[in-house]
Amino acid sequence: MLRPAQVNLRGLHPLLRAEIQWGMCWHTQRPHGRWELAPLQRLANYGRAHGLRSLTDLDWDDADQRKAVTREGIYIAQAIAGALHPLYVTPDETRELGYILTEHFGRKLTGRAIRIDLTGIAQRWLRDLIWDHLVAILRSPSCPRSGGTFDDMRRAGLELNTFLELHAPVRGHDPRALTAEHMHQFVADQRQRERDSLVSLAARGVHGKPSIVTANTRQRVFHRTRRLLRGALESGDAERLGLDRAFIAAMPAPGRMVSRARPPFADGVAHALADETNLRRLAETYDPFDRGLRDAWETIIVTGRRCSEVLKLRLDCLGRYGGLPMLWHDQTKVGNYDQALRIPERVHQLLQDRQRKALALFETRNNRLPTTEERAQMALFPTNQRNRNGRTPLSYNWFHKGFKPWIDELDIGRWVPHQARHSLATSLLRTGATLTHVRRYLGHVAERMAEHYIHLTQSDLEDALQHVWVAGPGTASPGELLTEPTAPLTREQAQSLAVDLSRRSTPAEGGFCTFQPVVDGGACPWNLDCHNCDKFILSGADLLYWRRKREQWRLLAEGAPDDATADYLHRYFEPTARAIDGLEKALAGLGLLDDALALDLRKPPGTTSTVSGPQPSALPTWPPQASRRKASTAICAQPRTPTPNRTSHERHPRTPHSRCPGSPPQQDRHGPPTGPRVHRPAPPGQGPGQRRRCCPAGERLAHLPPCQPRGPGRHCHGDSRGR
């Protein structure tokens, strides 16, 4: 007898009855749609009439059975049988059948079914290798949450399987017959398909459409195939199968992965995406039921959060602390939970309105307000599908289906919501925030992750670094900051500052020369002895250059024959060390230290970055002992050859003069040099009025290595720029 709101399961086999009962309970414990009781009763009646022992006895393709149970009843039976399938088979049985159930290993890949199908790989040895490899990933603590790794490995297996079926002996089923030549042919085939944009051998896209081989797909196939085969070689499986080592070694590395960082929004695009008229159009046209498309987008723009982080906000995510509006959210990608973020008042009011709408929707569906426990688990942006308790948030696919046609309608190009995060990071850095501040605000674990979101051209960084000036080693106060930290400038102010910089200085070796006659194009009265000149300054663009110098000088001091020589070397280079320390402190205070170290702006293209000898004008020449002058090489200044990067003194081409440190300054048509001259300390036994001497030709200091012959790629008495 049928009764309302009941399903009669009497007379069923105990296992079938337990399956239907468990399925009804399981369905109510997850986000679900509505299961009507009539199809369930028809399913039970069919099982009783035909003596079924389990739902697995049903034949899903039987037309008579479908007619008796109805289409909805078949759907319910398939859902219950699929959920129970991991209980009915073991991992070893799935290996024999050629598929993987992720629930056997306690994993659920985001947005994917629990089954990974490998039945398309015909060669049993290859399918088993892939099965073992993927299972090892599922069992590892670092198993990825998404299915990209598994999709790439499956694609690589299908590509290799299809190629071997076409070109290998016995269709590739005997691994002992495979040679390096077969792998070379497979590699050549993949590269040709990439070059000519041909379809894949086996991979298919959406709705069975053939997939085109691109640089990225080819690299992924190479990467996964290489890892699979080399893993088999290390584990001993290759030897057990008789797989030739040359076949494995012939698989090349995938090459550099092409990864393009998304640019921030251009000014015109940013204005269009934040325009009130366009935002109203987004809400009215693409979110007619007011699920929160516009509210989520405005929150993404202002806070720079990831799209999924905004869509997954909890209902009780807002609060005021000390009168300041705060937003609490989870950064699940990097494992940061319950993170607080200060938000503008307007966004706070916007999300408060969304809270009231979510509560009203719950009340409409359940005819009551949520309890305290239910509120704690409710989503701020709940979906309207299979979500009676309001716990399931809107998906990114739903957001993208509304956002993409809106972008297309605005006719501003192809843009994605995540680029708002790039735009905010770049804007923060341009307005004075340090990379550490940007990293903390965006919720990154390492600064390298933050660098991915920051888009500054090299000219932007060079301008910023060159505006940081400190006094050079030849001044009375080496390392003193000569420019104040500037506030954010307008475009006109920045252009004026750049023009003023070019007028007041000219690039010199390791810094800038501010002696106005030289800036105007005249000759240097001190014969380019910049490092002992009080008119010479260091900029942030020269930090890496001076760090190399400091390392060279330390090596010189360590190689000194006695303590007196080492002490003299330390005193000689002490002003330069103070200048370098001051430059590092200034850059660190402005948050530009990492940028200065990352960009070697003083090294011209094509030169090496090895540490070479110090400049002749900076080399100490004490103590000149006669006992050390035999059979040695001279260390003295060499004629300098203009390089492409030297633009400071090339307005009047001339041949530079060679001069040893300490020789009298050279006069020119501009008159005697002006300003105080600061000299380095004199070595012991040498008076202040005595001039410093260079080592005679053919001699060197005993503790210094002899000069190496100059050859291709080698720079004598210069830094890495070859000067």
C-alpha positions in Angstrom: 0.0 0.0 0.0 1.3 3.4 -1.0 1.3 6.1 1.6 2.0 9.9 1.2 5.6 10.9 1.8 6.7 7.3 2.1 8.6 4.8 -0.1 7.6 1.1 0.3 10.8 -1.0 0.4 9.2 -4.2 1.7 10.1 -7.4 -0.2 13.4 -6.0 -1.6 16.7 -7.8 -1.3 18.4 -6.5 1.9 21.4 -5.0 0.0 19.1 -3.2 -2.5 16.9 -1.9 0.3 20.0 -0.6 2.2 21.3 1.0 -1.0 18.1 3.0 -1.5 17.9 4.0 2.1 21.5 5.1 2.2 21.1 7.0 -1.1 18.1 9.0 0.2 20.0 10.0 3.4 23.2 10.8 1.4 21.3 13.0 -1.0 20.0 15.2 1.9 23.5 15.7 3.3 24.9 17.5 0.3 24.0 20.3 -2.0 21.2 18.8 -4.0 18.2 19.2 -6.1 14.8 17.7 -5.5 14.2 13.9 -5.7 10.5 13.1 -6.2 9.3 10.0 -4.3 7.3 8.6 -7.3 10.5 7.7 -9.3 12.0 6.1 -6.2 8.9 4.0 -5.7 9.0 2.9 -9.3 12.7 1.9 -8.9 11.8 -0.1 -5.8 8.9 -1.8 -7.5 11.1 -2.8 -10.5 13.7 -4.3 -8.2 11.1 -6.3 -6.3 9.5 -7.6 -9.5 12.7 -8.6 -11.2 14.5 -9.9 -8.1 17.4 -7.4 -8.2 20.1 -7.9 -5.6 21.7 -4.5 -6.1 21.5 -1.3 -8.1 24.6 -2.5 -10.0 22.5 -5.2 -11.6 20.6 -2.6 -13.6 21.3 -2.3 -17.3 21.4 1.4 -18.0 21.0 0.9 -21.8 17.9 -1.4 -21.6 15.0 0.5 -23.2 12.3 -1.6 -21.4 14.0 -1.0 -18.1 14.2 2.8 -18.8 10.5 2.8 -19.6 9.5 1.0 -16.5 11.7 3.0 -14.1 11.5 6.3 -16.0 14.4 8.6 -16.9 14.4 10.3 -13.5 14.5 6.9 -11.7 17.5 5.8 -13.8 19.2 9.1 -12.9 18.6 8.5 -9.2 19.8 4.9 -9.4 23.0 6.0 -11.3 23.7 8.7 -8.7 23.4 6.2 -5.8 25.4 3.5 -7.5 28.2 6.0 -8.4 28.5 7.2 -4.8 28.7 3.6 -3.6 31.1 2.4 -6.3 34.3 3.0 -4.2 32.9 0.6 -1.7 32.4 -2.2 -4.2 35.8 -2.2 -5.9 39.4 -2.2 -4.6 42.3 -0.1 -6.0 43.8 -3.3 -7.4 40.6 -4.0 -9.3 40.5 -0.5 -10.7 44.1 -0.9 -11.9 43.1 -4.0 -13.8 40.1 -2.2 -15.3 42.1 0.9 -16.2 40.7 3.8 -14.1 41.3 5.5 -10.8 38.8 6.4 -8.1 40.2 9.4 -6.1 38.0 8.6 -3.1 40.1 5.4 -2.5 42.9 7.8 -1.5 40.8 10.3 0.4 41.0 12.9 -2.4 38.4 15.0 -4.2 39.8 17.2 -7.0 38.1 20.6 -7.3 35.3 20.5 -9.9 36.1 17.0 -11.1 34.4 13.6 -10.8 36.0 11.0 -8.6 36.9 8.8 -11.6 40.0 9.3 -13.8 39.6 7.2 -16.9 42.7 5.6 -18.4 40.9 3.1 -20.6 41.9 5.0 -23.8 45.5 3.9 -23.3 45.8 0.5 -25.1 49.3 -0.6 -24.1 48.9 -2.3 -20.7 52.5 -1.5 -19.6 52.1 2.2 -20.3 48.7 2.3 -18.6 50.0 0.6 -15.5 53.0 3.0 -15.4 50.6 6.0 -15.5 48.3 4.4 -13.0 51.1 3.9 -10.5 52.5 7.4 -11.1 49.1 9.2 -10.5 48.3 7.1 -7.5 51.7 8.1 -6.0 50.7 11.7 -6.5 47.3 11.1 -4.8 49.0 9.5 -1.8 51.7 12.2 -1.5 51.2 15.1 1.1 51.7 17.6 -1.7 48.8 16.3 -3.9 47.4 19.2 -5.9 43.9 20.3 -5.3 43.0 20.8 -9.0 43.0 18.3 -11.8 45.6 20.0 -14.1 48.4 17.5 -13.3 46.2 14.5 -13.9 44.8 16.0 -17.1 48.3 16.6 -18.5 49.5 13.1 -17.6 46.5 11.6 -19.2 47.0 13.7 -22.4 50.7 12.7 -22.5 49.7 9.0 -22.2 47.1 9.2 -24.9 49.5 11.0 -27.3 52.3 8.4 -26.8 49.8 5.5 -26.9 48.4 6.6 -30.3 51.8 7.3 -31.8 53.1 3.9 -30.8 50.0 2.2 -32.1 50.7 3.8 -35.5 54.5 3.5 -35.8 55.9 1.0 -33.3 56.3 -2.8 -33.8 53.3 -4.9 -32.5 51.4 -1.5 -32.0 53.7 -0.7 -29.0 52.4 -3.5 -26.8 55.9 -5.0 -26.4 58.1 -2.4 -24.5 61.2 -4.5 -25.4 60.8 -3.6 -29.0 61.0 0.1 -28.5 64.2 2.0 -29.3 65.5 5.5 -29.2 64.5 6.0 -32.8 60.8 5.6 -31.9 61.1 8.3 -29.2 62.9 10.6 -31.7 60.1 10.2 -34.1 57.5 10.9 -31.5 59.3 14.1 -30.5 59.6 15.2 -34.1 55.9 14.5 -34.7 54.8 16.7 -31.7 57.1 19.6 -32.7 55.8 19.5 -36.3 52.2 19.6 -35.1 53.1 22.5 -32.9 54.8 24.4 -35.7 52.0 23.8 -38.2 49.1 24.1 -35.7 47.8 20.6 -36.5 45.3 18.6 -34.4 46.4 16.3 -31.6 46.8 12.6 -32.2 44.3 11.7 -29.5 43.4 14.6 -27.2 39.9 16.0 -27.7 38.4 19.2 -26.4 34.9 20.2 -25.4 32.2 18.2 -27.1 34.8 16.0 -28.8 36.3 18.8 -30.8 39.9 17.9 -31.8 42.5 19.7 -29.8 45.2 21.8 -31.5 48.8 21.2 -30.5 50.3 24.5 -29.2 53.6 25.3 -27.5 52.0 24.9 -24.1 50.4 21.6 -24.8 53.5 20.2 -26.4 55.6 21.3 -23.4 53.2 19.7 -21.0 53.3 16.4 -23.0 57.1 16.4 -23.0 57.3 17.3 -19.3 54.9 14.6 -18.1 56.2 11.9 -20.5 59.8 12.6 -19.3 58.8 12.5 -15.6 56.9 9.3 -16.1 59.7 7.4 -17.9 62.5 8.7 -15.7 60.4 7.8 -12.6 60.1 4.2 -14.0 63.8 4.1 -14.6 64.5 5.2 -11.0 62.0 2.8 -9.5 63.2 -0.2 -11.5 60.0 -0.7 -13.4 61.7 0.1 -16.7 64.2 -2.8 -16.1 61.4 -5.1 -15.1 59.5 -4.3 -18.3 62.6 -4.5 -20.5 62.2 -0.9 -21.6 65.4 0.3 -23.3 67.3 3.0 -21.4 68.0 4.8 -24.7 64.2 5.1 -25.3 63.8 6.9 -22.0 66.9 9.1 -22.5 65.8 10.2 -25.9 62.8 12.1 -24.4 64.1 15.7 -24.3 63.4 18.3 -21.6 60.3 20.4 -22.4 62.2 23.7 -22.6 61.3 26.9 -20.9 57.6 27.0 -20.1 56.0 30.0 -21.7 54.1 31.8 -19.0 52.8 35.3 -19.7 51.8 37.4 -16.7 48.5 39.3 -17.2 49.0 43.0 -17.5 47.1 45.5 -15.3 44.0 47.3 -16.7 44.9 50.2 -18.9 43.5 53.6 -17.9 40.7 53.6 -20.4 39.7 50.0 -19.5 39.8 50.7 -15.7 37.5 53.7 -16.2 35.1 51.7 -18.3 35.0 48.8 -15.8 34.3 51.2 -12.9 31.8 53.5 -14.6 28.5 53.7 -12.9 26.4 53.4 -16.1 28.4 50.2 -17.1 28.0 48.7 -13.6 24.3 49.3 -13.6 24.2 47.6 -17.0 26.1 44.6 -15.6 23.6 44.2 -12.8 20.4 44.7 -14.8 21.3 42.7 -17.9 23.5 39.9 -16.6 22.2 39.4 -13.1 18.4 39.9 -13.3 17.8 37.9 -10.1 20.3 40.0 -8.1 22.6 37.2 -7.0 25.4 39.7 -6.4 27.4 39.9 -9.6 27.9 43.7 -9.4 28.6 43.6 -5.6 31.2 40.9 -6.1 32.9 42.8 -8.9 33.1 46.1 -7.0 34.6 44.2 -4.0 37.2 42.6 -6.3 38.2 46.0 -7.7 38.6 47.8 -4.4 40.2 45.0 -2.3 42.3 43.2 -4.9 41.1 39.8 -3.6 41.0 36.8 -5.8 37.6 36.2 -7.4 37.0 32.9 -5.6 38.0 34.6 -2.2 35.2 37.2 -2.7 32.6 34.7 -3.9 33.3 32.4 -0.9 32.9 35.1 1.7 30.9 34.0 4.7 27.7 35.8 5.8 29.3 37.1 9.0 32.5 38.5 7.3 32.0 42.1 8.2 32.8 43.9 11.4 33.9 47.2 12.9 37.0 47.4 15.1 37.9 50.7 16.6 35.3 52.2 14.3 37.1 51.0 11.2 35.2 48.7 8.8 36.9 45.3 8.3 36.4 42.4 6.0 37.3 38.9 7.2 38.1 36.3 4.4 40.0 33.1 3.8 43.0 32.9 1.4 42.7 29.2 0.8 45.2 29.2 -2.1 48.1 30.0 0.3 46.6 28.6 3.5 45.8 31.9 5.2 42.5 31.8 7.0 40.4 34.4 8.9 42.5 37.3 7.4 41.3 40.8 8.2 41.3 43.6 5.6 40.3 47.2 6.1 37.8 48.3 3.4 36.2 51.6 2.5 32.9 52.6 4.0 31.1 52.4 0.7 32.2 48.7 0.2 31.1 48.0 3.8 27.7 49.4 3.1 27.5 47.5 -0.1 28.2 44.1 1.6 25.8 44.9 4.5 23.0 45.2 1.9 24.1 41.9 0.5 23.9 40.3 3.9 20.3 41.4 4.3 19.4 40.0 0.9 21.0 36.6 1.7 19.0 36.4 5.0 15.8 37.3 3.1 16.5 34.6 0.6 17.0 32.0 3.4 13.7 33.1 5.1 11.8 32.8 1.8 13.1 29.3 1.2 12.7 28.0 4.8 9.9 30.2 6.2 12.1 31.1 9.1 15.3 33.0 10.0 18.5 31.0 10.3 19.8 29.9 13.6 23.2 31.0 15.0 24.9 27.8 13.9 23.3 28.1 10.4 24.4 31.8 10.1 28.0 30.8 10.8 28.0 28.5 7.7 26.0 30.6 5.3 27.5 32.2 2.2 27.3 35.9 1.5 26.7 35.1 -2.2 24.6 31.9 -2.1 23.7 30.1 -5.3 20.0 29.4 -6.0 20.6 25.9 -7.2 20.4 22.9 -4.7 21.2 25.3 -1.9 18.3 25.3 0.6 20.5 26.0 3.6 22.4 28.8 1.8 25.9 27.3 2.4 27.0 26.9 -1.2 28.4 30.1 -2.7 28.2 31.1 -6.3 30.8 29.5 -8.6 33.4 31.2 -10.7 31.8 29.7 -13.8 28.6 31.5 -12.9 30.5 34.8 -12.4 32.4 34.4 -15.6 29.2 33.7 -17.6 28.0 37.1 -16.6 31.3 39.0 -16.7 32.6 37.9 -20.1 29.6 39.0 -22.2 29.6 42.3 -20.3 33.2 42.8 -21.3 32.4 41.9 -24.9 29.6 44.4 -24.9 31.8 47.2 -23.7 34.2 46.5 -26.7 37.4 47.1 -24.7 39.3 43.9 -25.5 39.8 40.6 -23.7 40.1 41.0 -19.9 39.5 38.8 -16.9 38.6 39.6 -13.3 42.0 38.6 -12.0 43.6 41.5 -13.7 42.1 43.8 -11.2 44.5 42.2 -8.7 47.4 43.0 -11.0 46.2 46.6 -11.3 45.9 47.1 -7.6 49.4 45.7 -6.9 51.0 47.9 -9.5 49.2 51.0 -8.3 50.3 50.3 -4.7 53.9 50.1 -5.8 53.7 53.2 -7.9 52.3 55.2 -5.0 55.2 54.3 -2.6 54.3 50.9 -1.1 57.2 48.5 -0.7 57.2 45.0 -2.2 56.9 43.7 1.4 53.7 45.8 1.9 52.3 44.6 -1.4 53.0 41.0 -0.5 51.3 41.3 2.8 48.3 43.1 1.4 47.8 40.6 -1.4 48.3 37.6 0.9 51.3 36.1 -0.7 53.7 33.7 1.0 56.9 35.0 -0.7 57.9 38.2 -2.4 58.5 36.3 -5.6 54.8 35.6 -5.8 54.1 39.4 -5.4 56.6 40.2 -8.1 54.4 38.3 -10.5 51.6 40.8 -10.0 53.8 44.0 -10.3 54.2 45.4 -13.8 56.7 48.2 -14.0 58.8 48.9 -17.1 62.6 49.0 -16.7 62.5 52.7 -17.4 60.2 53.2 -14.4 62.6 51.3 -12.1 65.6 53.0 -13.6 64.1 56.5 -13.1 63.2 55.6 -9.5 66.6 54.2 -8.7 68.5 57.1 -10.4 66.7 59.6 -8.3 68.2 58.1 -5.1 71.6 59.9 -4.8 74.2 59.5 -2.0 77.5 61.3 -1.7 80.5 59.5 -3.3 83.6 58.1 -1.6 85.6 61.3 -2.4 83.3 63.6 -0.4 83.6 64.6 3.2 80.5 62.5 4.2 80.4 59.4 2.0 77.0 57.7 1.8 75.0 60.8 2.9 71.6 60.9 1.2 71.5 63.9 -1.2 67.9 63.5 -2.3 64.9 63.4 0.0 62.3 60.6 -0.4 59.8 62.1 -2.8 56.0 61.9 -2.4 53.9 60.6 -5.3 54.5 62.9 -8.3 52.1 64.0 -11.0 53.1 63.2 -14.6 54.3 66.8 -15.1 56.4 66.8 -11.9 58.0 63.5 -12.9 58.9 64.8 -16.3 60.3 68.0 -14.8 62.4 66.0 -12.4 63.8 63.8 -15.2 64.8 66.9 -17.2 66.4 68.5 -14.1 68.4 65.2 -13.5 69.8 65.3 -17.1 70.8 69.0 -16.7 72.5 68.6 -13.3 74.5 65.5 -14.0 76.0 63.2 -16.6 76.6 59.4 -16.3 80.1 58.4 -15.2 81.7 55.2 -14.3 79.8 53.8 -11.3 77.6 56.9 -10.8 77.0 60.4 -11.9 79.3 63.4 -12.3 77.8 66.7 -11.1 80.8 69.0 -12.0 79.0 71.5 -14.3 81.8 72.1 -16.8 81.9 68.3 -17.4 78.1 68.1 -17.6 78.2 70.9 -20.2 80.6 68.8 -22.4 84.0 69.8 -21.2 87.0 67.6 -20.3 87.5 66.4 -16.8 90.2 68.4 -14.9 91.0 65.4 -12.8 91.5 63.0 -15.7 88.4 60.9 -14.8 89.5 60.1 -11.3 85.8 60.0 -10.3 86.1 57.8 -7.2 88.4 60.4 -5.5 86.3 63.4 -6.6 83.9 65.2 -4.3 81.7 66.0 -7.4 81.0 62.3 -7.9 77.8 60.8 -6.5 76.3 57.3 -6.4 72.7 56.5 -7.5 70.5 53.5 -6.8 71.2 52.2 -10.3 74.8 51.6 -9.3 74.3 49.5 -6.2 75.1 46.1 -7.9 78.2 47.6 -9.5 79.6 48.8 -6.2 78.7 45.6 -4.4 81.0 43.8 -6.9 83.7 46.3 -6.1 83.3 45.8 -2.4 83.8 42.0 -2.9 86.9 42.6 -4.9 88.4 44.9 -2.2 87.7 42.3 0.5 89.5 39.7 -1.5 92.5 42.1 -1.9 92.6 42.6 1.9 92.3 38.9 2.6 95.3 38.3 0.3 97.5 40.9 2.1 100.9 39.5 3.2 100.7 41.1 6.7 98.3 42.8 9.0 99.8 46.3 8.2 98.9 45.9 4.6 95.5 44.6 5.3 94.8 47.5 7.7 95.9 50.0 5.1 93.7 48.5 2.5 90.7 48.6 4.8 91.4 52.3 5.6 91.9 53.1 1.9 88.5 51.6 1.0 86.7 52.7 4.1 85.1 55.9 2.5 83.8 53.8 -0.4 82.4 51.2 2.0 80.6 54.0 3.9 79.2 55.3 0.6 77.9 51.8 -0.3 76.3 51.3 3.1 74.6 54.7 2.9 73.2 53.8 -0.6 71.9 50.5 0.7 70.2 52.2 3.7 68.6 54.8 1.5 67.3 52.2 -1.0 66.0 50.0 1.9 64.2 52.9 3.4 62.4 53.7 0.1 61.6 50.0 -0.5 63.8 49.9 -3.7 66.6 47.7 -2.4 65.3 44.5 -4.0 64.7 46.3 -7.3 68.3 47.7 -7.3 69.7 44.2 -6.7 67.5 42.6 -9.4 68.3 45.0 -12.2 71.9 45.4 -13.3 71.3 48.7 -15.1 75.0 49.6 -15.3 76.0 46.4 -17.3 75.7 46.8 -21.0 74.2 43.9 -23.0 76.5 41.1 -24.0 78.9 41.4 -21.1 79.5 38.9 -18.3 78.6 39.4 -14.7 81.8 38.0 -13.3 83.8 39.9 -10.7 86.9 41.4 -12.3 89.7 43.5 -11.0 89.2 47.0 -9.5 89.7 50.1 -11.5 93.3 51.4 -11.8 92.3 54.7 -10.2 91.1 52.8 -7.1 94.0 50.4 -6.6 96.2 51.0 -3.6 99.9 50.9 -4.5 101.5 50.6 -1.0 103.9 49.3 0.2 106.5 49.6 -2.6 109.1 47.1 -1.4 112.1 46.4 -3.5 112.2 42.8 -2.5 108.8 42.2 -4.2 109.6 43.9 -7.5 111.4 41.2 -9.3 109.7 39.1 -12.0 106.3 40.6 -11.4 103.6 42.3 -13.5 102.8 46.0 -13.3 99.5 47.2 -11.9 98.9 50.6 -13.3 96.3 52.4 -15.2 95.5 51.3 -18.7 94.2 53.6 -21.5 90.4 53.5 -21.3 88.5 52.6 -24.4 85.1 54.3 -24.7 82.3 51.8 -24.4 78.7 52.0 -25.7 77.5 52.7 -22.1 79.9 55.6 -21.5 78.0 58.7 -22.5 79.4 61.2 -20.0 82.5 62.4 -21.7 82.1 61.5 -25.3 80.6 64.7 -26.5 84.1 65.8 -27.5 85.9 62.7 -28.7 89.4 62.5 -27.3 91.9 59.9 -26.2 91.9 59.5 -22.4 95.2 59.9 -20.6 96.7 57.2 -18.5 97.5 58.3 -15.0 98.5 56.5 -11.9 96.6 57.2 -8.7 98.0 60.2 -7.0 99.4 62.1 -10.0 98.6 65.8 -10.2 95.3 66.8 -11.7 95.3 67.8 -15.4 94.2 71.4 -16.1 91.9 72.2 -19.0 90.3 75.2 -20.6 87.7 75.5 -17.9 90.3 76.5 -15.3 91.3 74.9 -12.1 89.0 72.6 -10.3 86.8 74.1 -7.6 85.7 72.7 -4.3 87.5 70.8 -1.6 89.4 67.7 -2.5 89.2 64.8 -0.1 92.2 62.4 -0.3 92.6 58.9 1.0 94.8 58.2 4.0 98.5 58.0 3.3 100.3 54.7 3.9 102.7 54.3 6.8 106.1 56.0 6.1 104.6 58.4 3.5 104.0 62.0 4.3 100.9 64.0 3.3 103.0 66.0 0.8 104.4 62.9 -1.0 102.7 61.6 -4.0 101.6 58.1 -4.3 103.6 55.9 -6.6 102.6 53.2 -9.1 104.5 50.0 -9.3 107.2 50.2 -12.0 106.5 48.3 -15.3 107.2 44.6 -15.0 106.5 44.5 -11.3 103.5 43.6 -9.0 102.7 43.2 -5.4 103.7 39.8 -4.1 100.3 39.0 -2.7 98.3 39.9 -5.9 97.8 37.5 -8.8 99.5 38.3 -12.1 97.4 39.9 -14.9 95.8 37.4 -17.1 96.1 37.9 -20.9 93.2 39.7 -22.4 91.1 37.5 -24.6 87.5 37.2 -25.8 85.1 37.8 -23.0 87.8 38.8 -20.6 88.3 42.3 -19.3 91.6 43.5 -17.8 91.6 46.0 -15.0 87.9 46.7 -15.3 84.6 45.7 -14.0 82.1 43.5 -15.8 81.4 46.2 -18.3 84.8 45.8 -19.9 86.1 49.3 -19.0 
